[in-house]
């Protein structure tokens, strides 16, 4: 598996994701680096990260903690944030046996990858 250097911003093409994403629509609580809790809307997710809508200011490298259905607290690092959309990479990949129940609980649309 390729390791992503999260110490600096990068963009190497149209889609450099490690895993295919599943479309979902789910409101998720998360904790900011300063300890405040906020809410975001998760619009897609994979075993290694998610895309969220959040209007607050986030910087590449920020560490967030999400409260996810099925799997509970999940740490993640901001990879990019632009125009109210933010991509994050989880500290640990979601286990195969948890992924399908998770995306169902999050309202997966269409075929679940």
Beta strands, then each sheet from edge to edge (+ up, - down):
strand 1: 22-31
strand 2: 37-46
strand 3: 49-53
strand 4: 63-68
strand 5: 72-82
strand 6: 85-90
sheet 1: 1+ 2- 3+ 6- 5+ 4- 1+
end
